[in-house]
Amino acid sequence: MSLPTAPEIQTAAATLTANGLPVVELQDVTVRYRVPRERYRTFKEFAIRRVQGRVQFEDLLALDGVSLQVFKGEVFGLVGANGAGKTTLLRLVARVMRPTKGRVIVRGRVAPLLAMGAGFHPELTGRENVFLNGALLGYTRHQIEEKMDWIVDFAELRAFIDAPLRTYSSGMMARLGFAVATAQMPEVLIIDEVLSVGDIAFQEKSAARIREFREAGATILLVSHSMGAVKKMCSRAAWLDHGRVMAVDQAEAVVEKFEKYMEVSS
């Protein structure tokens, strides 16, 4: 499968960027977690000490004053080491959490692929999980019924769709999750490392589906540890480090800065 080249994507994104408001906008966003200073072996031990007032907390900044704009039709990459704040940022855009400070503006329907199998129940069948996961994504029952055959065929699970999900392999769950999330064209598609799940054929198939979305004008936020994928698929990218934005630029330039930093730090 041939992916569009970085210059082709950048040219398309630059044209779209000039026409209108950003689809995703973060304005001075901070996310602060309160975490215990000590580790507790069991929840019971934590609960007892909490009641006794003996638990001390410290603040952890997952995001620290982040401002970003992502425009219609862009494939926007997020790079950074583990714990940099990439997944937290995606969760904000997906509206599954709120910032401690600042504003997150999303103009359009979001389809999040934050973790394959999220929103699935192991004791329900694949078909039942399609309805469950689809409802969580905001689909009506009628919309799911209309798309059911497409979902089953795209996921290549016709022979297994009425079996309990606990009998599925991780690759089968990956295919089903991707098919449900991409059954309808969203304005914003969020992808967090899920394309590394499943076999090569599925990865190529899902990449082709993402390319269809991009060509139709959808906006895509992509987190990947594959710098090659970021350079090939993304027009622009942001590098996050300990919750702060270190660089926002053309994808190749950001990846180069991040890789040089990692070489020096290692």
C-alpha positions as CSV (number, residue, x, y, z in Angstrom):
1,M,0.0,0.0,0.0
2,S,1.4,3.4,-1.0
3,L,0.9,6.2,1.5
4,P,0.8,9.8,0.5
5,T,4.1,11.6,0.7
6,A,4.8,14.1,3.4
7,P,4.9,17.1,0.9
8,E,1.6,16.1,-0.6
9,I,-0.1,16.0,2.9
10,Q,1.6,19.2,3.9
11,T,0.3,21.0,0.8
12,A,-3.2,19.8,1.3
13,A,-3.2,20.7,5.0
14,A,-1.8,24.2,4.3
15,T,-4.7,24.9,2.0
16,L,-7.3,23.7,4.5
17,T,-5.5,25.6,7.4
18,A,-6.1,28.8,5.6
19,N,-9.8,28.3,5.4
20,G,-11.6,28.6,8.7
21,L,-11.5,28.0,12.4
22,P,-9.5,25.2,13.9
23,V,-11.4,21.9,14.5
24,V,-9.5,21.2,17.7
25,E,-8.2,24.0,19.9
26,L,-6.5,23.9,23.3
27,Q,-6.1,27.2,25.1
28,D,-3.6,27.2,28.0
29,V,-4.7,23.8,29.1
30,T,-3.4,22.3,32.3
31,V,-4.3,18.9,33.8
32,R,-3.2,18.3,37.4
33,Y,-3.5,14.9,39.2
34,R,-3.3,14.5,43.0
35,V,-1.4,11.3,43.7
36,P,-0.3,9.7,47.1
37,R,3.3,10.2,48.0
38,E,3.6,6.7,49.3
39,R,2.7,3.4,47.7
40,Y,0.1,1.2,49.3
41,R,0.0,-2.6,48.9
42,T,-3.8,-2.8,49.0
43,F,-6.8,-0.5,48.6
44,K,-7.9,-1.4,52.1
45,E,-4.6,0.0,53.5
46,F,-5.0,3.2,51.5
47,A,-8.7,3.6,52.6
48,I,-7.8,3.2,56.3
49,R,-5.0,5.7,56.2
50,R,-7.1,8.1,54.2
51,V,-9.9,8.0,56.9
52,Q,-7.2,8.5,59.5
53,G,-5.9,11.6,57.6
54,R,-2.5,10.0,57.2
55,V,-2.3,10.0,53.3
56,Q,-0.2,12.8,51.9
57,F,-0.7,13.9,48.3
58,E,1.4,15.6,45.8
59,D,0.4,17.3,42.5
60,L,1.4,15.8,39.2
61,L,1.1,17.9,36.1
62,A,0.1,15.7,33.1
63,L,-0.2,18.8,30.9
64,D,1.2,22.2,31.7
65,G,-0.1,25.3,29.8
66,V,-0.6,23.5,26.5
67,S,-1.9,25.6,23.5
68,L,-2.5,23.9,20.2
69,Q,-4.6,24.4,17.0
70,V,-5.4,21.6,14.6
71,F,-7.3,22.4,11.4
72,K,-9.7,20.6,9.1
73,G,-8.2,17.9,7.0
74,E,-4.9,17.7,8.9
75,V,-3.3,14.5,10.1
76,F,-1.6,15.9,13.2
77,G,0.9,13.8,15.1
78,L,1.8,13.8,18.8
79,V,5.3,12.5,19.7
80,G,7.1,12.2,23.0
81,A,8.4,9.8,25.5
82,N,6.2,7.7,27.8
83,G,4.5,9.9,30.3
84,A,4.8,13.1,28.2
85,G,1.1,13.8,28.3
86,K,0.1,12.6,24.8
87,T,-2.7,10.2,25.9
88,T,-4.0,12.8,28.4
89,L,-4.3,15.3,25.6
90,L,-6.2,12.8,23.4
91,R,-8.6,12.1,26.3
92,L,-9.4,15.8,26.6
93,V,-10.2,16.0,22.9
94,A,-12.3,12.8,23.2
95,R,-14.2,14.5,26.0
96,V,-13.7,11.7,28.4
97,M,-12.0,14.1,30.9
98,R,-11.8,17.8,31.6
99,P,-8.9,20.0,32.1
100,T,-8.0,21.5,35.5
101,K,-7.4,24.8,33.8
102,G,-7.9,26.2,30.3
103,R,-10.3,25.5,27.5
104,V,-10.6,22.6,25.0
105,I,-12.7,23.3,21.9
106,V,-13.7,20.6,19.5
107,R,-15.9,21.5,16.5
108,G,-17.5,18.2,15.3
109,R,-18.2,14.6,16.2
110,V,-15.2,12.7,17.6
111,A,-14.4,9.0,17.1
112,P,-11.8,8.0,19.6
113,L,-9.6,4.9,19.3
114,L,-7.8,5.3,22.6
115,A,-7.5,1.6,23.4
116,M,-8.7,-1.4,21.4
117,G,-11.4,-3.1,23.4
118,A,-12.3,-0.1,25.5
119,G,-16.1,-0.1,26.1
120,F,-16.3,-3.9,25.3
121,H,-17.7,-6.5,27.7
122,P,-16.0,-9.9,27.6
123,E,-19.2,-11.9,28.3
124,L,-21.3,-10.3,25.5
125,T,-21.1,-11.5,21.9
126,G,-19.2,-9.5,19.3
127,R,-22.6,-8.4,17.8
128,E,-23.8,-7.2,21.2
129,N,-20.6,-5.4,21.8
130,V,-21.0,-3.6,18.5
131,F,-24.3,-2.1,19.8
132,L,-22.7,-1.3,23.2
133,N,-19.6,0.3,21.8
134,G,-21.5,2.1,19.1
135,A,-23.9,3.6,21.7
136,L,-20.9,4.9,23.7
137,L,-19.6,6.5,20.5
138,G,-23.0,8.3,20.0
139,Y,-24.5,6.1,17.3
140,T,-28.2,5.4,17.3
141,R,-29.5,1.8,17.2
142,H,-30.7,2.4,13.7
143,Q,-27.3,3.7,12.6
144,I,-25.6,0.6,14.0
145,E,-28.1,-1.8,12.4
146,E,-27.5,-0.1,9.0
147,K,-23.7,-0.5,9.4
148,M,-23.6,-3.9,11.0
149,D,-22.8,-5.9,7.9
150,W,-20.1,-3.4,6.9
151,I,-18.6,-3.6,10.5
152,V,-18.6,-7.4,10.5
153,D,-17.1,-7.7,7.0
154,F,-14.5,-5.0,7.6
155,A,-13.4,-6.8,10.8
156,E,-13.4,-10.1,9.0
157,L,-15.4,-11.7,11.8
158,R,-18.5,-13.1,10.1
159,A,-17.8,-16.6,11.6
160,F,-17.3,-15.3,15.1
161,I,-19.6,-12.3,15.5
162,D,-22.1,-14.2,17.7
163,A,-19.4,-15.7,19.9
164,P,-18.5,-14.2,23.4
165,L,-15.8,-11.6,23.2
166,R,-13.7,-13.5,25.8
167,T,-13.1,-16.1,23.0
168,Y,-11.6,-13.4,20.7
169,S,-7.8,-12.9,20.3
170,S,-6.4,-9.4,20.8
171,G,-6.2,-9.1,17.0
172,M,-9.9,-9.9,16.6
173,M,-10.8,-7.4,19.2
174,A,-8.6,-4.8,17.5
175,R,-10.3,-5.3,14.2
176,L,-13.8,-5.1,15.7
177,G,-13.0,-1.9,17.7
178,F,-11.5,-0.2,14.7
179,A,-14.5,-1.2,12.5
180,V,-17.0,0.2,15.0
181,A,-15.1,3.5,15.5
182,T,-14.7,4.1,11.8
183,A,-18.1,2.8,10.5
184,Q,-19.2,6.4,10.1
185,M,-17.2,9.4,9.0
186,P,-16.3,11.6,12.0
187,E,-15.1,15.2,11.9
188,V,-12.3,14.2,14.2
189,L,-10.6,10.7,14.5
190,I,-8.3,10.1,17.4
191,I,-5.8,7.3,17.2
192,D,-3.6,6.3,20.1
193,E,-1.1,3.6,19.1
194,V,-3.9,1.2,18.1
195,L,-2.6,0.6,14.6
196,S,0.3,-1.4,16.0
197,V,-2.3,-4.0,17.1
198,G,-3.2,-6.9,14.8
199,D,-1.5,-8.5,11.8
200,I,0.2,-6.7,8.9
201,A,-2.8,-7.1,6.6
202,F,-5.1,-5.4,9.1
203,Q,-2.6,-2.6,9.7
204,E,-2.5,-1.9,6.0
205,K,-6.3,-2.0,5.8
206,S,-6.8,0.4,8.7
207,A,-4.2,2.7,7.3
208,A,-6.1,2.8,4.0
209,R,-9.3,3.6,5.9
210,I,-7.6,6.5,7.6
211,R,-6.4,7.8,4.3
212,E,-10.0,7.7,3.1
213,F,-11.0,9.9,6.0
214,R,-8.2,12.3,5.4
215,E,-9.1,12.6,1.7
216,A,-12.7,13.3,2.7
217,G,-11.7,16.2,5.0
218,A,-11.7,14.5,8.4
219,T,-9.2,15.7,11.0
220,I,-7.0,13.0,12.5
221,L,-4.9,13.2,15.7
222,L,-2.3,10.4,15.8
223,V,-0.1,9.2,18.6
224,S,2.6,6.8,17.5
225,H,6.0,5.6,18.7
226,S,6.8,4.9,15.0
227,M,8.6,8.1,13.8
228,G,8.4,6.7,10.3
229,A,4.6,6.5,10.5
230,V,4.4,10.1,11.8
231,K,6.6,11.5,9.0
232,K,4.7,9.6,6.3
233,M,1.1,10.2,7.5
234,C,1.2,13.5,9.3
235,S,1.3,17.1,8.0
236,R,2.3,18.7,11.3
237,A,3.2,17.4,14.7
238,A,3.8,18.5,18.2
239,W,6.5,17.2,20.6
240,L,5.4,16.9,24.2
241,D,7.8,16.5,27.1
242,H,6.6,16.3,30.8
243,G,3.3,18.0,29.8
244,R,4.8,20.9,27.9
245,V,4.9,21.6,24.2
246,M,8.5,21.6,23.1
247,A,7.9,22.1,19.3
248,V,5.0,22.5,16.8
249,D,6.0,22.4,13.2
250,Q,6.0,20.2,10.0
251,A,6.1,16.6,11.0
252,E,9.6,15.9,9.7
253,A,11.1,18.8,11.6
254,V,9.4,17.9,14.9
255,V,10.5,14.3,14.6
256,E,14.1,15.3,13.9
257,K,14.1,17.5,17.0
258,F,12.6,14.8,19.2
259,E,15.0,12.1,17.9
260,K,18.1,14.4,18.5
261,Y,16.8,15.1,22.0
262,M,16.4,11.4,22.7
263,E,19.9,10.6,21.4
264,V,21.4,13.2,23.7
265,S,19.3,12.1,26.7
266,S,20.1,8.4,26.3
